[in-house]
Amino acid sequence: MDGNSPPAAAWSVVLLCAAFSSCAAFLEPYDLLYDNAVQAFYSSDYDSVVRFMEAALSSHSEVRRTKVRCRLRCQDQEPFDETFSDLRFFDAVLRRAACMDRCIEEKLGAQSVHKVSEDVVQDFNRRIPYNYLQLAYQKLNQPDKAAAAAHTYFQANPEHVEMGQDLEQYKDLQGVQEEHFVDREARPHQRSFTAAVRLYDKGDYEEALALFEEALVEYYRADVDCRALCQGPQRFEGHDHLRYRYSLHELVSDHFTQVLHCEHECVRDLATRPGRLSPMENYLPLHYDYLQFAYFKLDRLEEALQCALTYLLFHDGEEFMTDNVDFYREVLGRDGESRKEAAWYLRRHRQELELLLIGSRVMGVDFTEGNYWSSTGGRDDSHRIPSGTDGWMEYVPISEKKNVTVVAPQQLKEGGPLVYDSVQLVQNSVALNGTQRVLLDRVISEDECEELRHLAHAVTMAGDGYRGRTSPHTPNEKFEGATVLKTLQYGFEGRVPMRSARLFYETSERARRIIESYFMLNSTLHFSYTHLVCRTAITGQQDHRNDLSHPIHADNCLLDPDANECWKEPPAYTYRDYSALLYLNGDFEGGEFIFTEMDAKTVTASVKPRCGRMVGFSSGGENPHGVKAVTSGQRCAVALWFTLDPLFRELVSCCCCSTLNSALHPNHLLKLVYIENFYLLSLQI
């Protein structure tokens, strides 16, 4: 192919354009542009990376703006008639739907073209495109644009310690100014609020007032946009509505409940900073708290009273603000009124709650109202009238409650026998500066390491366990993996030696027995998932690495560094109890396994991989961990996750029992069937 030709995937854009009479009005799908940019990155075509990635970000924003604009326009054009009847209601619904289809397709083209996979959506939510962009701008010697992209990425990924360090280095580069460190995805209401707080803390109350008022305008505008975006398709977990098993009104009720829940949660969304799991506490009421005190400092007591009364709409009877209101009334000699937009906002919020409780009962799920405006969040200044501490909201989403067996909590122990004579204890929890941690050597021999590495080269597939994404954690490394079942299937087919496949299985069983014994567990430890994995540094992309091979995380909860919490809720694998990594080699650069504090920054222990070395630990928030960048060579390991709950053990399958009978010794067959370690291909990490 000619060196000036576009990437292969770019031709699909041409084909898509050919399907439309005019490409001038056709917006290219952002997932296609994103894919082109990633391909260009791996081809070291950094000009194309910038061109395609900037276009992808622009397309992503335009899709969002168009959906909001069209939904709001059609909502106004096709209002619900005050004289209610079934036909009038559905007449408005159908006309509104037709209006939105026309409006959106006029700008975007066929909506089916813009249906994007969940993986791509998550990449954009995590701002992954900006990581590619900053590397590309760096290669193109455009440090000012690289700094902006890096800063934007870091705002949503504060756990990337190396990125933070590199941002400091950008500041020393010629041509990079402080104004270049901008968040390109900053939300206007949060940006104005943050700037207002800075001015307030400096005592510049007049300038702060203008920005606080601007932040409120932007907040209510963002709330409208957020609600409009909720009108798209919803996920029906546990409810297969496509089969039309229910009546029309039940279907409408269930879908409306999901949409309403999404709209209700805009309170949480608008208060959550990028990359964070928890919202800023007391976010909206805090605007009125700041405003009432700033107006007081400027002797504008009427406005101060109005904002104080508005704050009390959210926290009725709160003592410190009630005292402020009494003071303002006494000085002014008259009463005031709260702000109308806040009163209307709260009335709607309460009405939504009533409907959500009804709708959730129809769906057969439990709904608990989140603590959206806990009054513990407050201004932090020594002369403020209110007082409080920064905290975090409690969040209980709509979710289907499942009957599960709760495993009784165990007393944490360690120091049990290592089962195998060859295994050597290197460090315990104390030496590793944590709890429920252990580092062991000589779990397997050099020969076994070599055989498993040869097996990995034969059976691992790029992106296995991550829906085919070859670089799920960093664009600078390729990830490959394979399950035990896949390995056994390769053995049955003669593509790898059956002896090697059995070794993989027996090694995982050895690791399970060691972890169960060392931590002195009083119930059986079951396999949850086992993965033979390799991470390979991509040649030519290791200069100025500023990321981790695997970001800091916990294995059974969602790590929230800002809140110093780990939320044990989906999509985390909450049933995992213990984890282990058994390393197969050490002949590579970087790739150290690290434990951190819950801030995801303070490293408490570092482990250099080597053949036969295994690190084991409990899977909760007490053990956040990650992997430093692999900058040269390939790092291979057996990754294992375990559960104490038999309901979540890896499922047993006899789909290959007839082949096993002829291929395996009877003892091995019994182990495969009766120990829960016969792996399904469908299970994902």
C-alpha positions as CSV (number, residue, x, y, z in Angstrom):
1,M,0.0,0.0,0.0
2,D,1.2,3.5,-0.8
3,G,2.7,5.3,2.2
4,N,0.2,8.2,1.7
5,S,-2.8,5.9,1.7
6,P,-5.3,6.1,4.6
7,P,-5.5,3.2,7.1
8,A,-7.6,0.3,5.8
9,A,-10.5,1.0,8.2
10,A,-10.7,4.5,6.7
11,W,-12.1,3.0,3.5
12,S,-15.2,2.0,5.4
13,V,-16.0,5.7,5.8
14,V,-15.9,6.0,2.0
15,L,-18.2,3.1,1.7
16,L,-20.6,4.5,4.3
17,C,-20.6,7.9,2.4
18,A,-21.4,6.1,-0.8
19,A,-24.6,4.8,0.8
20,F,-25.8,8.3,1.2
21,S,-26.7,10.8,-1.5
22,S,-24.6,13.5,0.1
23,C,-21.7,13.1,2.5
24,A,-21.8,16.8,3.3
25,A,-24.6,16.3,5.9
26,F,-23.3,12.9,7.1
27,L,-21.5,12.9,10.4
28,E,-18.9,10.1,10.6
29,P,-19.4,7.7,13.5
30,Y,-17.0,8.4,16.3
31,D,-16.3,4.7,17.0
32,L,-15.1,4.3,13.4
33,L,-12.9,7.4,13.6
34,Y,-11.6,6.2,17.0
35,D,-10.7,2.8,15.5
36,N,-8.9,4.5,12.6
37,A,-7.0,6.6,15.1
38,V,-5.9,3.5,17.1
39,Q,-4.8,1.7,14.0
40,A,-2.8,4.7,12.9
41,F,-1.2,4.9,16.4
42,Y,0.0,1.3,16.1
43,S,1.4,2.2,12.6
44,S,3.3,5.1,14.1
45,D,1.3,7.5,11.8
46,Y,0.9,10.2,14.4
47,D,-0.5,12.8,12.0
48,S,-3.4,10.5,11.3
49,V,-3.8,9.7,15.0
50,V,-4.3,13.4,15.6
51,R,-6.6,13.9,12.6
52,F,-8.8,10.9,13.4
53,M,-8.9,11.2,17.2
54,E,-9.8,14.9,17.1
55,A,-12.5,14.1,14.6
56,A,-13.7,11.3,16.9
57,L,-13.9,13.6,19.9
58,S,-15.7,16.2,17.7
59,S,-18.2,13.6,16.4
60,H,-18.8,12.3,19.9
61,S,-19.7,15.8,21.1
62,E,-21.9,16.5,18.1
63,V,-23.9,13.3,18.6
64,R,-24.6,14.2,22.1
65,R,-25.5,17.8,21.3
66,T,-27.8,16.7,18.4
67,K,-29.7,14.2,20.6
68,V,-30.2,16.8,23.3
69,R,-31.3,19.5,20.8
70,C,-33.7,17.2,18.9
71,R,-35.3,15.7,21.9
72,L,-35.9,19.1,23.5
73,R,-37.2,20.6,20.2
74,C,-39.6,17.7,19.6
75,Q,-40.8,17.8,23.2
76,D,-41.8,21.4,22.6
77,Q,-43.3,20.8,19.2
78,E,-45.4,17.8,20.3
79,P,-46.6,18.6,23.8
80,F,-49.0,16.3,25.7
81,D,-52.6,17.6,25.5
82,E,-54.2,18.7,28.7
83,T,-57.4,16.8,27.9
84,F,-56.1,13.4,28.6
85,S,-57.0,10.1,26.9
86,D,-55.1,7.0,25.7
87,L,-55.3,8.0,22.1
88,R,-54.2,11.6,22.7
89,F,-51.3,10.4,24.9
90,F,-50.0,7.9,22.3
91,D,-50.6,10.4,19.5
92,A,-48.2,12.7,21.1
93,V,-45.7,9.9,21.8
94,L,-45.7,8.7,18.2
95,R,-45.5,12.2,16.7
96,R,-42.6,13.0,19.1
97,A,-40.8,9.9,18.1
98,A,-41.2,10.6,14.4
99,C,-40.0,14.2,15.0
100,M,-36.9,13.0,16.8
101,D,-36.0,10.5,14.1
102,R,-36.3,13.2,11.4
103,C,-34.3,15.8,13.4
104,I,-31.5,13.5,14.4
105,E,-31.1,11.9,10.9
106,E,-31.0,15.3,9.2
107,K,-27.8,15.9,11.1
108,L,-26.2,12.5,11.8
109,G,-27.5,10.3,9.0
110,A,-29.0,6.9,9.8
111,Q,-29.1,6.4,13.5
112,S,-28.1,2.8,13.1
113,V,-24.6,4.0,11.9
114,H,-24.1,5.7,15.3
115,K,-24.9,2.7,17.5
116,V,-21.7,2.3,19.4
117,S,-20.4,-0.6,21.5
118,E,-20.3,-0.4,25.3
119,D,-16.5,-0.7,25.2
120,V,-16.1,2.4,23.0
121,V,-18.6,4.3,25.2
122,Q,-16.6,3.4,28.3
123,D,-13.3,4.4,26.6
124,F,-14.7,7.9,25.8
125,N,-16.1,8.1,29.4
126,R,-12.7,7.3,30.7
127,R,-11.1,9.8,28.3
128,I,-8.8,7.1,26.7
129,P,-8.7,9.1,23.4
130,Y,-6.7,11.8,25.2
131,N,-4.0,9.3,26.2
132,Y,-3.5,8.5,22.6
133,L,-3.6,12.1,21.6
134,Q,-1.0,13.2,24.2
135,L,1.4,10.5,23.0
136,A,0.8,11.5,19.3
137,Y,1.3,15.2,20.0
138,Q,4.4,14.4,21.9
139,K,5.8,12.5,18.9
140,L,4.9,15.4,16.6
141,N,6.8,17.8,18.9
142,Q,3.7,19.8,19.9
143,P,4.2,19.9,23.7
144,D,1.5,22.5,24.3
145,K,-1.2,20.3,22.8
146,A,0.3,17.2,24.4
147,A,0.1,19.0,27.8
148,A,-3.6,19.8,27.3
149,A,-4.4,16.2,26.3
150,A,-2.4,14.8,29.2
151,H,-4.1,17.2,31.6
152,T,-7.6,16.3,30.3
153,Y,-6.8,12.6,30.6
154,F,-5.4,12.9,34.1
155,Q,-8.5,14.7,35.4
156,A,-10.5,11.5,34.9
157,N,-7.6,9.1,35.7
158,P,-5.9,10.5,38.8
159,E,-4.6,7.1,39.8
160,H,-2.1,7.2,36.9
161,V,0.9,8.4,39.0
162,E,3.2,8.4,36.0
163,M,0.9,10.8,34.1
164,G,0.9,13.2,37.1
165,Q,4.7,13.0,37.1
166,D,4.9,13.7,33.4
167,L,2.6,16.7,33.7
168,E,5.2,18.2,36.0
169,Q,7.8,17.5,33.3
170,Y,5.7,19.2,30.7
171,K,5.8,22.4,32.8
172,D,9.5,22.6,32.2
173,L,9.4,22.2,28.5
174,Q,10.0,25.2,26.2
175,G,6.8,26.5,24.7
176,V,4.5,25.1,27.4
177,Q,2.6,27.7,29.4
178,E,0.4,27.4,32.4
179,E,-2.7,28.2,30.3
180,H,-2.0,25.1,28.1
181,F,-3.0,22.9,31.1
182,V,-6.7,22.9,30.4
183,D,-9.4,20.3,30.8
184,R,-10.8,20.0,27.3
185,E,-13.8,18.1,28.7
186,A,-14.5,20.3,31.7
187,R,-18.2,20.5,32.5
188,P,-19.1,24.2,32.6
189,H,-21.1,24.1,35.9
190,Q,-18.3,22.3,37.7
191,R,-15.6,24.6,36.2
192,S,-17.5,27.8,37.3
193,F,-18.1,26.4,40.8
194,T,-14.5,25.4,41.3
195,A,-13.3,28.8,40.1
196,A,-15.8,30.5,42.4
197,V,-14.7,28.6,45.4
198,R,-11.0,29.6,44.7
199,L,-12.0,33.3,44.6
200,Y,-14.2,32.9,47.7
201,D,-11.3,31.3,49.6
202,K,-9.2,34.4,48.7
203,G,-11.8,36.7,50.1
204,D,-12.8,38.0,46.6
205,Y,-16.5,37.7,47.3
206,E,-17.8,40.0,44.5
207,E,-16.0,38.0,41.8
208,A,-17.0,34.8,43.5
209,L,-20.6,35.8,43.5
210,A,-20.7,36.2,39.7
211,L,-19.2,32.8,39.2
212,F,-21.4,31.0,41.7
213,E,-24.5,32.5,40.0
214,E,-23.0,31.4,36.6
215,A,-22.4,27.9,38.0
216,L,-26.1,27.7,39.0
217,V,-27.3,28.7,35.6
218,E,-25.0,26.1,34.0
219,Y,-26.1,23.5,36.5
220,Y,-29.8,23.8,35.6
221,R,-28.9,23.9,31.9
222,A,-26.8,20.7,32.3
223,D,-29.7,19.1,34.2
224,V,-32.0,19.6,31.2
225,D,-29.3,18.1,28.9
226,C,-28.8,15.1,31.2
227,R,-32.5,14.4,31.3
228,A,-32.8,14.6,27.5
229,L,-30.1,12.0,27.1
230,C,-31.9,9.7,29.4
231,Q,-34.7,9.3,26.8
232,G,-32.5,6.8,24.8
233,P,-32.6,3.0,25.1
234,Q,-32.4,1.6,28.6
235,R,-31.0,-1.7,29.9
236,F,-33.5,-4.1,31.2
237,E,-31.5,-6.4,33.4
238,G,-33.6,-9.5,34.1
239,H,-36.5,-8.2,32.0
240,D,-36.6,-9.5,28.4
241,H,-39.1,-7.0,27.0
242,L,-38.2,-7.7,23.4
243,R,-40.4,-10.9,23.7
244,Y,-43.4,-8.8,24.7
245,R,-44.4,-11.1,27.5
246,Y,-46.2,-8.3,29.3
247,S,-49.1,-6.0,28.6
248,L,-48.7,-2.7,26.8
249,H,-49.1,-0.7,30.0
250,E,-46.6,-2.9,31.9
251,L,-44.1,-2.4,29.1
252,V,-44.6,1.4,29.1
253,S,-44.4,1.4,32.9
254,D,-41.1,-0.5,33.1
255,H,-39.5,1.6,30.4
256,F,-40.7,4.8,31.9
257,T,-39.4,3.7,35.3
258,Q,-35.9,3.1,33.9
259,V,-35.9,6.4,32.1
260,L,-37.2,8.2,35.2
261,H,-34.5,6.6,37.3
262,C,-31.9,7.8,34.9
263,E,-33.3,11.3,35.1
264,H,-33.6,11.2,38.8
265,E,-29.9,10.2,39.0
266,C,-28.9,13.4,37.1
267,V,-28.5,14.9,40.6
268,R,-25.7,12.4,41.2
269,D,-24.2,12.7,37.7
270,L,-23.9,16.5,37.8
271,A,-22.2,16.4,41.1
272,T,-19.6,13.7,40.1
273,R,-16.2,14.8,38.8
274,P,-14.7,12.9,35.8
275,G,-13.3,9.5,36.7
276,R,-14.8,9.5,40.2
277,L,-17.4,7.1,41.5
278,S,-18.8,9.3,44.2
279,P,-20.4,12.7,43.8
280,M,-19.3,15.9,45.7
281,E,-21.4,15.9,48.8
282,N,-24.2,18.4,49.2
283,Y,-23.2,19.9,45.8
284,L,-26.2,21.9,44.7
285,P,-27.3,23.2,48.2
286,L,-23.7,24.2,48.8
287,H,-24.0,26.8,46.0
288,Y,-26.7,28.6,48.0
289,D,-24.6,28.3,51.2
290,Y,-21.6,30.0,49.6
291,L,-23.9,32.6,48.0
292,Q,-25.7,33.5,51.2
293,F,-22.4,34.1,53.1
294,A,-20.8,36.0,50.2
295,Y,-23.8,38.3,49.9
296,F,-23.6,38.8,53.7
297,K,-20.0,39.8,53.4
298,L,-20.9,42.4,50.8
299,D,-23.8,43.7,52.9
300,R,-26.4,42.5,50.4
301,L,-28.7,41.0,53.0
302,E,-31.8,40.6,50.8
303,E,-30.0,38.3,48.5
304,A,-28.3,36.6,51.5
305,L,-31.8,35.9,53.0
306,Q,-33.1,34.6,49.7
307,C,-30.2,32.1,49.3
308,A,-30.4,31.1,53.0
309,L,-34.1,30.3,52.5
310,T,-33.3,28.4,49.4
311,Y,-30.7,26.3,51.2
312,L,-33.4,25.4,53.8
313,L,-35.5,23.9,51.0
314,F,-33.0,21.1,50.8
315,H,-32.3,20.9,54.6
316,D,-35.5,22.0,56.3
317,G,-34.9,23.2,59.9
318,E,-31.1,22.9,59.8
319,E,-30.0,24.9,62.8
320,F,-27.1,27.0,61.5
321,M,-29.0,28.2,58.5
322,T,-32.2,28.8,60.5
323,D,-30.1,31.1,62.7
324,N,-28.8,32.9,59.7
325,V,-32.3,33.4,58.4
326,D,-33.5,34.8,61.7
327,F,-30.6,37.2,61.7
328,Y,-31.2,38.5,58.2
329,R,-35.0,38.9,58.9
330,E,-34.2,40.9,62.1
331,V,-31.8,43.2,60.4
332,L,-34.0,43.7,57.3
333,G,-37.2,43.9,59.3
334,R,-39.0,41.8,56.7
335,D,-39.2,38.3,55.3
336,G,-38.0,37.0,51.9
337,E,-38.7,34.2,49.4
338,S,-36.6,31.3,48.3
339,R,-35.5,31.1,44.6
340,K,-38.3,29.7,42.4
341,E,-36.0,27.5,40.2
342,A,-34.8,25.6,43.2
343,A,-38.3,25.2,44.7
344,W,-39.6,23.9,41.3
345,Y,-36.5,21.6,41.0
346,L,-37.2,20.0,44.4
347,R,-41.0,19.6,43.8
348,R,-40.2,17.7,40.6
349,H,-37.6,15.6,42.5
350,R,-40.1,14.5,45.1
351,Q,-42.8,13.7,42.5
352,E,-40.3,11.6,40.7
353,L,-39.6,9.7,43.9
354,E,-43.2,8.8,44.3
355,L,-43.4,7.6,40.7
356,L,-40.2,5.6,41.1
357,L,-41.5,3.8,44.1
358,I,-44.7,2.8,42.2
359,G,-42.8,1.8,39.1
360,S,-40.2,-0.2,40.9
361,R,-42.9,-2.2,42.6
362,V,-44.5,-3.0,39.2
363,M,-41.0,-4.1,37.9
364,G,-40.6,-6.3,41.1
365,V,-37.4,-4.6,42.2
366,D,-36.4,-2.7,45.3
367,F,-35.6,1.0,45.1
368,T,-34.1,3.0,47.9
369,E,-33.7,6.8,47.5
370,G,-30.1,7.9,47.6
371,N,-28.9,10.4,50.1
372,Y,-28.5,13.1,47.5
373,W,-28.0,16.1,49.7
374,S,-26.4,15.0,52.9
375,S,-25.9,18.1,55.0
376,T,-22.5,17.0,56.2
377,G,-20.8,18.6,53.1
378,G,-20.1,22.2,53.7
379,R,-17.9,25.2,53.1
380,D,-14.4,24.9,54.7
381,D,-13.5,28.3,56.1
382,S,-12.8,29.3,59.7
383,H,-15.3,32.2,59.8
384,R,-18.2,30.4,58.1
385,I,-21.6,30.4,59.9
386,P,-22.3,26.7,59.0
387,S,-19.9,23.9,59.9
388,G,-19.4,20.5,58.5
389,T,-17.0,18.0,57.1
390,D,-16.5,16.7,53.5
391,G,-18.2,13.4,53.0
392,W,-19.7,11.3,50.3
393,M,-23.3,10.4,49.3
394,E,-24.7,7.0,49.8
395,Y,-26.0,5.6,46.6
396,V,-28.4,2.7,46.2
397,P,-29.4,2.3,42.5
398,I,-32.4,0.4,41.2
399,S,-31.2,-3.2,41.0
400,E,-32.7,-6.6,41.0
401,K,-32.2,-8.3,44.4
402,K,-31.0,-11.8,44.1
403,N,-31.2,-14.5,46.7
404,V,-27.6,-15.5,47.4
405,T,-26.0,-17.4,50.2
406,V,-24.0,-15.0,52.4
407,V,-20.7,-16.5,53.5
408,A,-20.2,-16.0,57.2
409,P,-17.3,-13.6,57.9
410,Q,-14.1,-15.3,59.0
411,Q,-11.5,-14.2,61.4
412,L,-8.5,-13.2,59.3
413,K,-5.5,-15.5,59.8
414,E,-2.3,-16.3,58.0
415,G,0.8,-18.4,58.4
416,G,-0.6,-21.8,57.7
417,P,1.4,-24.6,56.1
418,L,2.5,-24.1,52.5
419,V,1.5,-27.7,51.5
420,Y,4.4,-28.3,49.2
421,D,8.0,-28.7,50.5
422,S,9.6,-26.7,47.7
423,V,7.6,-23.6,48.3
424,Q,9.4,-20.8,50.2
425,L,7.9,-18.0,52.2
426,V,9.5,-14.7,51.2
427,Q,7.4,-12.0,52.8
428,N,4.2,-12.0,54.9
429,S,1.7,-9.3,55.4
430,V,3.9,-7.3,57.9
431,A,6.8,-7.3,55.5
432,L,4.5,-6.3,52.6
433,N,3.0,-3.4,54.7
434,G,-0.5,-4.6,54.6
435,T,-3.0,-7.3,55.6
436,Q,-3.8,-10.6,54.1
437,R,-0.8,-10.5,51.8
438,V,1.9,-13.1,51.1
439,L,4.9,-13.4,48.7
440,L,6.2,-16.9,47.9
441,D,9.0,-18.4,45.8
442,R,9.6,-21.8,44.1
443,V,5.8,-22.5,43.7
444,I,6.8,-24.1,40.4
445,S,10.2,-25.0,38.8
446,E,12.2,-23.4,36.0
447,D,11.2,-26.2,33.7
448,E,7.5,-25.8,34.5
449,C,7.8,-22.0,33.9
450,E,9.4,-22.6,30.5
451,E,6.8,-25.1,29.5
452,L,3.9,-22.8,30.5
453,R,5.5,-20.0,28.6
454,H,5.7,-22.1,25.5
455,L,2.1,-23.0,26.1
456,A,1.2,-19.3,26.4
457,H,2.8,-18.6,23.0
458,A,0.7,-21.3,21.4
459,V,-2.7,-20.7,23.0
460,T,-3.1,-17.2,24.1
461,M,-5.2,-14.8,22.0
462,A,-5.0,-11.0,21.9
463,G,-7.6,-9.4,24.0
464,D,-8.9,-12.7,25.5
465,G,-11.0,-11.8,28.5
466,Y,-11.4,-8.2,27.3
467,R,-13.8,-8.7,24.4
468,G,-11.0,-8.8,21.9
469,R,-9.4,-5.5,22.9
470,T,-5.7,-6.1,22.3
471,S,-4.7,-3.2,24.6
472,P,-7.4,-3.0,27.3
473,H,-5.3,-1.1,29.8
474,T,-2.7,0.9,27.9
475,P,-2.0,1.5,24.2
476,N,1.7,0.8,24.8
477,E,1.3,-2.9,25.5
478,K,-0.4,-5.9,23.9
479,F,-2.5,-8.2,26.2
480,E,-3.0,-11.9,25.4
481,G,-4.7,-14.6,27.5
482,A,-6.2,-18.1,27.5
483,T,-8.4,-20.0,29.9
484,V,-7.9,-23.6,31.1
485,L,-10.7,-24.9,29.0
486,K,-9.4,-23.4,25.9
487,T,-6.0,-24.9,26.6
488,L,-7.5,-28.3,27.1
489,Q,-9.4,-28.0,23.9
490,Y,-6.2,-27.3,22.1
491,G,-4.7,-30.3,23.7
492,F,-7.6,-32.5,22.6
493,E,-7.1,-31.2,19.0
494,G,-3.4,-32.0,19.2
495,R,-2.4,-28.3,18.7
496,V,-0.5,-28.3,22.0
497,P,0.9,-31.2,24.1
498,M,-1.8,-32.5,26.5
499,R,1.0,-32.7,29.1
500,S,1.3,-28.9,28.9
501,A,-2.5,-28.4,29.2
502,R,-2.6,-30.7,32.3
503,L,0.3,-28.7,33.7
504,F,-1.7,-25.5,33.5
505,Y,-4.6,-27.1,35.3
506,E,-2.4,-28.7,38.0
507,T,-0.5,-25.4,38.5
508,S,-3.7,-23.6,39.2
509,E,-4.8,-26.3,41.6
510,R,-1.5,-26.0,43.4
511,A,-1.9,-22.3,43.8
512,R,-5.4,-22.7,45.1
513,R,-4.3,-25.2,47.8
514,I,-1.5,-23.0,48.9
515,I,-3.7,-19.9,49.3
516,E,-6.4,-21.8,51.1
517,S,-3.9,-23.3,53.5
518,Y,-1.6,-20.3,54.1
519,F,-4.6,-18.0,55.0
520,M,-6.0,-20.8,57.2
521,L,-9.5,-20.5,55.7
522,N,-12.2,-22.5,57.5
523,S,-14.2,-23.2,54.3
524,T,-13.3,-24.4,50.8
525,L,-11.7,-21.9,48.5
526,H,-13.3,-22.3,45.0
527,F,-11.9,-21.1,41.6
528,S,-13.7,-18.0,40.3
529,Y,-11.5,-17.4,37.2
530,T,-8.1,-18.5,36.0
531,H,-6.2,-16.9,33.1
532,L,-2.9,-17.5,31.5
533,V,-1.8,-14.0,30.5
534,C,1.1,-12.2,28.8
535,R,1.7,-8.5,28.5
536,T,4.1,-7.4,25.7
537,A,5.8,-4.0,25.4
538,I,5.1,-2.6,21.9
539,T,8.3,-1.6,20.2
540,G,8.7,2.1,19.4
541,Q,6.1,3.2,22.0
542,Q,8.0,3.1,25.2
543,D,9.5,6.6,25.1
544,H,8.2,8.8,27.9
545,R,5.8,6.1,29.2
546,N,3.4,7.8,31.6
547,D,0.9,5.0,32.3
548,L,0.6,1.8,34.2
549,S,0.4,-1.7,32.6
550,H,-2.7,-2.2,34.8
551,P,-4.2,0.7,36.6
552,I,-4.6,0.6,40.4
553,H,-7.8,-1.3,41.4
554,A,-9.2,-3.7,43.8
555,D,-10.6,-7.1,42.7
556,N,-14.0,-7.2,44.4
557,C,-15.0,-3.6,44.7
558,L,-14.9,-0.2,42.9
559,L,-11.9,1.7,44.2
560,D,-12.7,5.4,44.9
561,P,-9.4,7.1,45.8
562,D,-11.0,10.5,46.5
563,A,-13.4,9.1,49.1
564,N,-10.8,6.6,50.4
565,E,-13.5,4.0,49.9
566,C,-14.0,0.8,47.9
567,W,-17.6,0.3,46.9
568,K,-18.7,-3.3,46.9
569,E,-21.3,-3.1,44.2
570,P,-21.7,-4.1,40.5
571,P,-20.0,-4.0,38.1
572,A,-17.3,-5.1,40.5
573,Y,-16.9,-8.9,41.0
574,T,-18.1,-8.7,44.6
575,Y,-18.0,-12.5,45.1
576,R,-14.2,-12.7,44.7
577,D,-12.4,-13.2,48.0
578,Y,-8.8,-14.0,47.3
579,S,-6.5,-13.4,44.4
580,A,-3.1,-14.7,43.3
581,L,-0.5,-14.0,40.5
582,L,2.0,-16.8,39.7
583,Y,4.8,-15.4,37.5
584,L,6.5,-17.4,34.8
585,N,9.5,-15.2,34.0
586,G,11.5,-12.1,34.9
587,D,13.4,-11.4,31.7
588,F,11.7,-8.1,30.9
589,E,12.0,-4.5,32.0
590,G,9.4,-2.9,34.3
591,G,6.2,-4.8,35.1
592,E,6.6,-4.7,38.9
593,F,3.4,-5.6,40.8
594,I,2.6,-2.9,43.4
595,F,0.3,-2.6,46.4
596,T,-0.9,0.9,47.3
597,E,-3.0,2.7,49.9
598,M,-6.6,3.4,49.0
599,D,-5.5,6.7,47.6
600,A,-4.1,4.7,44.6
601,K,-0.9,6.7,44.9
602,T,1.0,5.7,48.0
603,V,2.9,2.5,47.1
604,T,3.2,0.3,50.1
605,A,5.0,-2.7,48.6
606,S,6.6,-3.6,45.2
607,V,7.1,-7.1,43.8
608,K,9.6,-7.9,41.0
609,P,8.3,-10.9,39.1
610,R,10.4,-14.0,38.5
611,C,9.8,-17.6,37.6
612,G,7.9,-19.5,40.3
613,R,7.2,-16.4,42.4
614,M,3.6,-15.9,43.6
615,V,1.9,-13.1,45.3
616,G,-1.4,-13.8,47.1
617,F,-3.8,-11.5,48.8
618,S,-7.4,-10.9,49.8
619,S,-9.4,-9.3,47.0
620,G,-11.0,-6.3,48.8
621,G,-10.3,-2.6,49.3
622,E,-7.6,-3.4,51.8
623,N,-5.4,-4.5,48.9
624,P,-5.4,-2.0,46.0
625,H,-2.9,-3.1,43.4
626,G,-1.6,-2.5,39.9
627,V,1.2,-3.3,37.5
628,K,3.9,-0.8,36.5
629,A,4.6,-0.3,32.8
630,V,6.3,-3.2,30.9
631,T,8.8,-1.2,28.9
632,S,10.7,-4.0,27.2
633,G,10.0,-7.7,26.6
634,Q,7.1,-9.9,27.6
635,R,5.7,-10.5,31.1
636,C,3.7,-13.8,31.6
637,A,1.8,-15.1,34.6
638,V,-1.1,-17.2,35.7
639,A,-3.7,-14.9,37.2
640,L,-6.2,-16.6,39.6
641,W,-9.2,-15.4,41.5
642,F,-11.0,-17.4,44.2
643,T,-14.3,-17.3,46.0
644,L,-15.5,-18.7,49.3
645,D,-19.1,-18.8,48.0
646,P,-19.9,-22.0,46.1
647,L,-22.7,-20.2,44.3
648,F,-20.0,-18.2,42.4
649,R,-17.5,-21.0,41.8
650,E,-16.5,-21.5,38.2
651,L,-19.1,-23.7,36.6
652,V,-18.4,-27.4,35.9
653,S,-19.0,-28.7,32.4
654,C,-18.8,-32.2,30.9
655,C,-19.0,-31.0,27.3
656,C,-15.6,-32.6,26.6
657,C,-15.9,-35.6,28.9
658,S,-15.8,-38.2,26.1
659,T,-12.5,-36.8,24.8
660,L,-11.2,-36.4,28.4
661,N,-11.7,-40.1,29.0
662,S,-9.4,-41.0,26.2
663,A,-6.9,-38.2,26.7
664,L,-6.5,-38.0,30.5
665,H,-5.6,-40.4,33.2
666,P,-8.7,-41.3,35.3
667,N,-7.4,-39.4,38.3
668,H,-7.0,-36.3,36.3
669,L,-10.5,-36.7,34.9
670,L,-12.0,-37.0,38.4
671,K,-10.1,-33.8,39.4
672,L,-11.5,-32.0,36.4
673,V,-15.1,-33.0,37.1
674,Y,-15.3,-32.7,40.8
675,I,-13.0,-29.8,41.6
676,E,-14.7,-26.7,40.2
677,N,-12.0,-26.0,37.7
678,F,-13.4,-26.9,34.3
679,Y,-13.7,-23.6,32.7
680,L,-16.4,-22.2,30.4
681,L,-15.3,-20.1,27.4
682,S,-18.1,-17.7,27.9
683,L,-16.8,-16.5,31.3
684,Q,-15.1,-13.1,31.0
685,I,-12.7,-11.4,33.4
